[in-house]
Amino acid sequence: MAYLRSRAEDRRRLRAQRRAEAVRSLATLGVDTQATAFLALGDGTVLSLWKNRDAAALAAFARELAAWPPTLLVLPSGHDRHPDHRGVFALAQ
């Protein structure tokens, strides 16, 4: 009998996978993992969190920017087809 993961387990696995991908990409660019922050907002949820003005998501994003005010902020395009990418752009605005 095949083991079926719960949706919660799938989300945790995907979150870990996305984080590992981001860490590898940043390492390729020479960015130390100490200079990173992950909000763990959930894959596919960022744009809807912004649209619904989710207080926790907005506060987490603002807190990270205030804790380490960047001199350069690199963001995805607001026209990106991926809703999470558009959501990050919107949150940063």
C-alpha positions in Angstrom: 0.0 0.0 0.0 1.4 3.4 -1.0 2.0 6.0 1.7 0.0 9.1 1.0 1.2 12.3 2.5 -1.2 14.8 4.0 -1.6 18.2 2.4 0.2 19.7 5.4 3.1 17.4 4.9 3.2 18.3 1.2 3.2 22.0 2.1 6.1 21.5 4.6 8.1 19.6 2.0 7.5 22.2 -0.7 8.4 25.0 1.7 11.7 23.2 2.6 12.4 22.6 -1.1 11.8 26.3 -2.0 14.0 27.4 0.9 16.8 25.1 -0.2 16.6 26.3 -3.8 16.8 29.9 -2.6 19.8 29.2 -0.3 21.6 27.5 -3.2 20.8 30.3 -5.6 22.0 32.9 -3.1 25.2 30.9 -2.5 25.9 30.9 -6.2 25.6 34.7 -6.1 28.0 34.8 -3.1 25.3 35.8 -0.5 25.9 34.4 3.0 22.9 32.7 4.5 23.3 35.0 7.5 22.1 37.8 5.3 18.8 36.1 4.4 15.4 35.9 6.0 12.5 33.6 5.1 9.0 34.6 6.0 7.5 31.1 5.4 4.3 32.6 4.0 3.3 29.5 2.0 3.8 28.7 -1.6 1.1 30.4 -3.8 -0.3 32.6 -1.0 1.7 35.8 -1.1 -0.4 37.8 -3.6 -3.6 36.9 -1.9 -2.1 37.8 1.5 -1.2 41.3 0.1 -4.7 41.7 -1.6 -6.4 40.8 1.7 -4.0 43.1 3.6 -3.1 40.3 5.9 -1.7 42.1 8.9 0.7 39.3 9.9 2.3 39.1 6.5 2.6 42.8 6.1 4.1 43.2 9.6 6.6 40.4 8.9 7.7 42.0 5.7 8.0 45.4 7.3 9.9 44.0 10.3 12.5 42.4 8.1 13.0 45.6 6.1 13.3 47.7 9.3 15.7 45.2 10.9 18.2 45.4 8.1 17.3 48.4 5.9 18.7 47.6 2.5 20.5 50.0 0.2 19.4 47.9 -2.8 16.2 45.9 -3.0 16.0 43.4 -5.9 12.5 42.3 -6.6 10.6 40.3 -9.2 8.6 42.3 -11.7 5.1 43.4 -10.9 4.2 41.8 -14.2 5.6 38.4 -13.4 3.2 35.6 -14.2 3.8 33.9 -10.9 1.4 35.2 -8.2 4.0 34.9 -5.4 6.4 37.0 -7.4 3.8 39.7 -8.0 2.9 39.5 -4.3 6.5 40.1 -3.2 6.6 43.1 -5.6 3.4 44.4 -4.2 4.4 43.9 -0.5 7.7 45.8 -1.2 5.8 48.8 -2.7 
